[in-house]
Amino acid sequence: DGNHMGISEQFSDEGIPYYRGQDAGAFFIENSNPICIDEITFNRPVMKRSHLTKGDVLLSIVGTIGALSLVYSNKKATCSCKLAILRPKKNGIEAVIATFLKGKYGQAQIKRYTRGAVQKGLILEDMDQLLIPEFSDDFTKSIHESVQYSHTLQERAIAEYESAEHILRSKVDVGVVVQTSISQKALSASFGSTGRLDAEYYQEKYQIYESAVRSSVHGYTCVRNAFLPVKEKCLRDLPFYHYVEIGDVNVETGIATFNVIDTEQLPDNAKIMTQKGDLLVSTVRPNRGAVAILESDDLLVSGAFTVLREAGDYPKEVLQVLLRTSMYRDWLLRFNVGTSYPVIKDEDVLNMPIPLLEDNVKQDVVNKVNESASLRRQSKQLLEYAKQAVEMAIEQGEDAALVWLKERSGE
């Protein structure tokens, strides 16, 4: 398993990924939202046992037991003791191991060996009780190729999104601003007009950001002029809801997932009912870039989101990419009313200036964002096919499974 040493004081938003139990679930662990640690902590002798390598299969053994991810990168990374590290002795079989353990036969065994009453979990000593079928080299290769192509599709999705972001940065992003050490403001121009006394609010960089947007070639507007704030309250008259909270927005991909929660188990802050296409903007730690377009109808979301709906010709895809740029993520911090747990208000999002853009630029960004989403869906579907093919190979034989997989993979 991973690291047992208490290192929470070294956690940060940048550095070397430190995966925890809640990070497992996405097939490729690199697509999760990990906390990070610095190089010094990573290189401590006690940490070396939990250094990850490409091909490792990570299995959550406490909390969300059975959640599983594959390490697909050779980049430096490590994990906590809430994850078991399954390291195949033979190269090339990690894909079939991961897809098997994610499937019904793997999950049934994991459930069987789960121990405990109040805090359930798996222990490492039980890992050698998990049975994994031996498949032929041809079948193993086919599953490996499906997983590999799925990863390729995700990389293409990332490239499309980054291309959209590059377009907007070229229009408005001012990059890294060198800060001056002193900024003076008259009381009438500070507290007298804004009600803010915190010095951080008046940092010069925020004036530079605003000036850049206000001087855009085609002018500017504010979020509130282009989008409607959604405030529809949940009646809680259903037995369960599909619920989205802050942690369900992947800051790496900008995609929101949901959990099915019984109504009596919903948190008090589960408030707003949404529609497909609504834009979620996290008002908690807004610098993380937790901004997502909802892909499903009738989702209940946390009150810690500002929910926006298109009300004109400013596309939600453009606003999503814009608010996830480094400039806007930093700019939103101006309005926070906390320190270690920054929070902003809906009004701060609604009042943000945004540049007006040519129609062809907006359409180009929309096309790239939609293509990125399409590629991610294809990638996810291909992984589901691989998982089902492994189950079919057990039930009906490898030949039938290979024919079925090839038909769905377009081969």
FENQUI-V226664 format. One record per backbone hydrogen bond with DSSP energy under -1.0 kcal/mol. NH is the residue of the N-H (numbers start at 1). CO is the residue of the C=O. Records with the same first field share a line. If there is no record, write none. Layout:
BEGIN
NH = CO  CO
END
This chain:
BEGIN
2 = 83
3 = 79
10 = 7
11 = 8
12 = 36
16 = 37
18 = 35
19 = 78
23 = 20
24 = 21
29 = 70
31 = 28
32 = 29
36 = 12
37 = 16
42 = 38
43 = 39
44 = 41
47 = 44
50 = 47
51 = 48
52 = 77
55 = 71
56 = 53
57 = 86
58 = 69
59 = 84
60 = 67
61 = 82
65 = 63
66 = 60
67 = 64
69 = 58
70 = 27
71 = 56
78 = 17
80 = 19
81 = 3
83 = 80
84 = 59
86 = 57
93 = 90
97 = 93
98 = 94
99 = 95
100 = 96
101 = 97
102 = 98
106 = 100
107 = 103
108 = 104
109 = 105
110 = 106
111 = 107
112 = 108
113 = 109
115 = 121
121 = 115
122 = 61
126 = 123
127 = 124
129 = 126
130 = 127
140 = 136
141 = 137
142 = 138
143 = 139
144 = 140
145 = 141
146 = 142
147 = 143
148 = 144
149 = 145
150 = 146
151 = 147
152 = 148
153 = 149
154 = 150
155 = 151
156 = 152
157 = 153
158 = 154
159 = 155
160 = 156
161 = 157
162 = 158
163 = 159
164 = 160
165 = 161
166 = 162
167 = 163
168 = 164
169 = 165
170 = 166
172 = 168
192 = 187
193 = 190
194 = 190
195 = 191
201 = 198
202 = 199
203 = 200
206 = 203
208 = 204
209 = 205
210 = 206
211 = 207
212 = 208
213 = 209
214 = 210
215 = 211
216 = 213
219 = 216
221 = 354
223 = 352
224 = 350
225 = 222
226 = 223
227 = 223
228 = 309
230 = 307
234 = 271
241 = 261
243 = 259
244 = 300
248 = 245
249 = 246
250 = 255
254 = 250
257 = 248
259 = 243
261 = 241
263 = 239
265 = 262
266 = 263
270 = 267
271 = 269  301
272 = 301
273 = 232
274 = 299
277 = 294
278 = 275
279 = 308
280 = 292
281 = 306
282 = 290
283 = 304
285 = 342
288 = 285
289 = 286
291 = 289
292 = 280
294 = 278
300 = 242
301 = 272
302 = 244
303 = 269
305 = 302
306 = 281
308 = 279
309 = 228
311 = 226
319 = 315
320 = 316
321 = 317
322 = 318
323 = 319
325 = 322
329 = 325
330 = 326
331 = 327
332 = 328
334 = 331
335 = 332
336 = 333
337 = 343
344 = 283
349 = 345
350 = 346
351 = 347
352 = 349
354 = 221
356 = 219
362 = 358
363 = 359
364 = 360
365 = 361
366 = 362
367 = 363
368 = 364
369 = 365
370 = 366
371 = 367
372 = 368
373 = 369
374 = 370
375 = 371
376 = 372
377 = 373
378 = 374
379 = 375
380 = 376
381 = 377
382 = 378
383 = 379
384 = 380
385 = 381
386 = 382
387 = 383
388 = 384
389 = 385
390 = 386
391 = 387
392 = 388
393 = 389
394 = 390
395 = 391
396 = 392
401 = 397
402 = 398
403 = 399
404 = 400
405 = 401
406 = 402
407 = 403
408 = 404
409 = 405
411 = 406
END
